[in-house]
Amino acid sequence: MLAVIKTGGKQYLVSPGQRIKIEKLEKKEGNEVAFDKVLLLEKNKKLEIGTPFVKGAKVTAKIMTQGKNKKVIAFKYKAKKRYKVKKGHRQPFTQVEILKIESGE
């Protein structure tokens, strides 16, 4: 069973038991979260595509950890102008484990 969910402005292909890193959610570790924006659902080799979302479909996940990714360096430089700016950024993330995928049937 597969599903494509939308969260944090991105789309993820998920299946039960999978762990993924998504954009930060404001919830505590150990809590369960439900994603109801399911774009595509595959069950028993039958494909169901939403317009834009599959009605009644839901993906349940458990929050494992909250953290920050590795540092990304943004460096601006202009030749012969004595201009350079260096900035660093660590994007926060939430790691979730997909528990189950429910269809709208």
Backbone bond lengths (Angstrom), bond angles and torsions (degrees), N, CA, C in turn:
res aa  C-N    CA-C-N  psi(-1)  N-CA   C-N-CA  omega(-1)  CA-C   N-CA-C  phi
1 M - - - 1.445 - - 1.521 108.50 -
2 L 1.309 116.17 130.40 1.461 122.97 -179.49 1.516 109.85 -128.42
3 A 1.324 115.41 156.48 1.459 120.84 175.07 1.521 108.35 -150.76
4 V 1.324 115.48 151.94 1.465 121.73 172.27 1.518 105.92 -112.87
5 I 1.347 115.91 118.81 1.462 120.85 -179.26 1.528 109.51 -111.01
6 K 1.324 114.76 158.60 1.460 121.37 177.24 1.519 108.40 -119.34
7 T 1.329 116.48 123.76 1.457 121.66 176.14 1.529 108.67 -153.87
8 G 1.302 116.26 139.34 1.460 121.12 178.56 1.515 113.72 64.63
9 G 1.339 117.14 26.68 1.447 120.46 179.39 1.521 114.29 79.23
10 K 1.334 117.02 6.11 1.458 121.49 -179.99 1.524 109.77 -125.33
11 Q 1.332 116.08 164.11 1.455 121.97 178.82 1.523 108.99 -116.23
12 Y 1.344 116.46 140.40 1.457 122.22 -177.81 1.521 109.70 -131.11
13 L 1.337 116.98 135.72 1.451 123.15 173.34 1.519 106.73 -90.97
14 V 1.347 117.29 118.30 1.462 120.84 -173.22 1.529 110.89 -127.41
15 S 1.334 114.19 156.75 1.459 122.24 173.21 1.530 107.21 -142.74
16 P 1.345 118.81 158.15 1.467 120.68 -178.18 1.535 112.06 -59.74
17 G 1.343 115.30 138.42 1.452 121.69 179.98 1.521 114.15 89.67
18 Q 1.309 118.21 -8.28 1.458 123.03 -177.85 1.521 110.48 -82.26
19 R 1.342 116.10 144.18 1.467 122.08 174.72 1.520 108.41 -110.24
20 I 1.334 116.12 129.37 1.463 120.36 -179.93 1.527 109.94 -133.37
21 K 1.333 115.28 155.43 1.467 121.60 173.96 1.514 107.13 -101.30
22 I 1.328 116.08 125.99 1.456 121.73 -179.90 1.523 109.15 -123.91
23 E 1.325 116.08 173.85 1.463 120.55 176.10 1.528 109.30 -59.56
24 K 1.315 117.21 149.54 1.466 122.43 -173.40 1.523 113.05 -57.00
25 L 1.339 115.22 132.32 1.463 123.06 173.19 1.519 107.83 -110.03
26 E 1.319 117.15 140.10 1.467 121.70 -178.55 1.525 110.40 -85.10
27 K 1.321 117.06 65.00 1.463 122.48 176.96 1.506 108.08 -137.20
28 K 1.337 116.47 161.29 1.459 121.30 -177.97 1.523 111.33 -84.81
29 E 1.338 115.13 157.01 1.460 120.86 177.39 1.523 109.96 -63.25
30 G 1.324 116.33 141.01 1.455 121.48 -179.79 1.515 113.60 93.99
31 N 1.336 117.91 -18.28 1.466 121.12 178.34 1.521 110.36 -74.70
32 E 1.322 115.05 156.89 1.455 120.31 174.72 1.522 109.22 -99.27
33 V 1.323 114.84 147.63 1.457 121.21 179.66 1.529 107.50 -133.52
34 A 1.337 116.17 143.84 1.465 120.87 179.87 1.526 109.21 -114.13
35 F 1.323 115.89 130.97 1.455 122.42 176.44 1.525 107.09 -103.05
36 D 1.335 117.11 114.42 1.459 120.38 -178.64 1.527 112.48 -101.65
37 K 1.329 117.10 -4.23 1.470 120.92 176.38 1.530 108.43 -90.17
38 V 1.333 115.48 78.99 1.461 122.45 179.98 1.527 107.94 -99.78
39 L 1.329 116.36 118.45 1.456 121.63 -176.45 1.521 112.53 -87.32
40 L 1.340 117.09 -32.07 1.456 121.93 -176.36 1.522 108.68 -147.48
41 L 1.318 117.06 143.83 1.462 122.18 -178.60 1.522 108.86 -138.14
42 E 1.336 116.54 128.11 1.464 121.93 177.82 1.521 107.46 -119.28
43 K 1.344 115.98 121.30 1.456 121.07 -178.94 1.523 107.98 -142.29
44 N 1.329 116.63 125.96 1.467 123.03 -179.53 1.528 111.82 52.92
45 K 1.341 116.29 44.18 1.471 123.72 179.62 1.527 112.92 61.42
46 K 1.346 117.54 19.36 1.462 122.22 172.30 1.517 107.44 -108.47
47 L 1.322 115.81 130.89 1.450 121.51 -177.27 1.516 109.88 -103.00
48 E 1.325 116.43 130.56 1.462 121.80 177.81 1.522 107.83 -122.57
49 I 1.312 116.48 118.49 1.453 122.05 -177.18 1.523 108.99 -107.72
50 G 1.321 116.74 130.56 1.457 121.70 -178.59 1.509 113.15 -81.93
51 T 1.332 114.88 159.11 1.469 120.73 176.80 1.518 110.58 -129.67
52 P 1.277 124.63 76.64 1.448 127.89 -1.36 1.528 113.42 -86.96
53 F 1.343 118.71 -17.51 1.460 121.13 -178.62 1.524 110.31 -119.42
54 V 1.346 115.95 152.77 1.462 121.29 176.83 1.525 107.37 -77.28
55 K 1.334 117.00 125.02 1.464 121.24 -176.60 1.525 110.82 -69.30
56 G 1.334 115.41 130.39 1.459 121.69 175.93 1.513 114.94 79.93
57 A 1.305 118.75 -8.01 1.466 121.48 -179.70 1.526 110.05 -78.04
58 K 1.342 115.01 144.31 1.456 120.29 -177.10 1.521 109.19 -149.99
59 V 1.324 116.58 140.37 1.458 122.60 176.01 1.524 107.46 -116.29
60 T 1.331 116.52 125.55 1.461 122.10 -179.51 1.523 109.26 -104.27
61 A 1.338 116.00 133.86 1.462 120.85 -178.53 1.533 109.54 -137.48
62 K 1.333 115.24 158.88 1.464 121.92 177.77 1.523 107.79 -114.22
63 I 1.330 116.51 133.95 1.461 121.31 -179.92 1.524 108.92 -77.96
64 M 1.342 115.57 121.17 1.462 121.02 -178.76 1.531 111.36 -92.07
65 T 1.338 117.02 -55.56 1.467 120.50 -178.49 1.520 110.86 -143.55
66 Q 1.331 114.35 158.00 1.464 123.18 170.09 1.520 105.59 -116.69
67 G 1.317 118.17 136.18 1.456 119.26 -178.60 1.510 112.43 -162.75
68 K 1.357 114.12 -167.22 1.460 121.35 177.99 1.517 108.52 -128.43
69 N 1.338 116.35 142.30 1.464 122.07 176.70 1.515 110.21 -73.12
70 K 1.337 116.09 176.67 1.461 121.08 175.91 1.526 110.13 -64.74
71 K 1.325 115.20 156.37 1.457 120.59 -177.27 1.527 111.47 -69.41
72 V 1.328 114.68 135.40 1.455 122.36 174.91 1.521 106.92 -108.62
73 I 1.341 116.60 128.01 1.457 121.80 -178.28 1.533 109.50 -97.03
74 A 1.340 116.04 129.33 1.464 121.77 173.68 1.527 106.50 -110.40
75 F 1.333 116.29 116.07 1.464 120.97 -176.28 1.520 109.43 -121.25
76 K 1.342 117.04 120.78 1.462 122.47 177.05 1.527 107.94 -107.60
77 Y 1.340 115.08 139.78 1.455 119.85 -176.70 1.519 109.74 -151.09
78 K 1.338 116.85 135.60 1.464 121.76 174.86 1.528 107.86 -123.32
79 A 1.308 114.91 122.08 1.465 120.59 -176.31 1.527 111.23 -63.88
80 K 1.315 116.25 139.95 1.479 125.06 174.26 1.521 113.76 62.75
81 K 1.327 119.07 16.17 1.461 121.72 -178.71 1.530 112.48 -120.34
82 R 1.307 117.86 1.42 1.473 123.59 -177.91 1.518 111.91 56.89
83 Y 1.342 115.45 36.48 1.462 120.33 -179.14 1.522 109.50 -116.73
84 K 1.314 115.51 121.46 1.461 119.71 171.64 1.525 109.08 -153.32
85 V 1.331 116.06 137.94 1.460 122.85 -179.65 1.520 107.49 -133.68
86 K 1.328 116.03 130.32 1.461 120.83 178.91 1.524 108.17 -121.65
87 K 1.352 115.23 123.96 1.457 120.96 178.75 1.516 109.09 -128.42
88 G 1.308 115.86 146.99 1.464 121.14 176.05 1.520 110.02 -119.32
89 H 1.337 115.61 151.87 1.461 120.04 -178.20 1.521 109.33 -148.58
90 R 1.331 116.73 135.77 1.468 122.15 174.41 1.514 107.91 -119.32
91 Q 1.328 116.27 115.54 1.459 122.43 -176.62 1.529 110.11 -79.85
92 P 1.342 118.57 125.75 1.471 119.68 176.61 1.524 110.70 -72.60
93 F 1.345 115.71 148.87 1.455 121.19 179.25 1.520 110.32 -141.30
94 T 1.324 115.90 166.25 1.452 123.72 173.39 1.521 106.74 -126.37
95 Q 1.331 116.56 127.49 1.464 119.74 176.33 1.530 108.06 -96.90
96 V 1.340 115.70 125.85 1.458 120.85 -179.13 1.521 110.04 -122.95
97 E 1.337 114.75 151.85 1.461 121.86 173.73 1.511 107.85 -110.63
98 I 1.325 117.57 126.07 1.461 122.69 -178.92 1.524 108.26 -75.61
99 L 1.338 115.86 122.17 1.467 121.05 -179.08 1.515 112.03 -91.58
100 K 1.341 116.72 -53.67 1.456 118.58 -178.97 1.525 110.74 -153.27
101 I 1.328 113.09 155.99 1.460 121.76 178.13 1.516 107.06 -119.63
102 E 1.332 116.05 121.87 1.467 121.16 -178.60 1.520 109.20 -111.40
103 S 1.322 115.91 134.75 1.463 119.81 176.61 1.521 109.31 -90.95
104 G 1.312 116.80 169.68 1.458 121.65 -177.33 1.511 113.47 -81.94
105 E 1.312 118.51 3.66 1.476 121.24 -177.33 1.506 112.00 -82.81
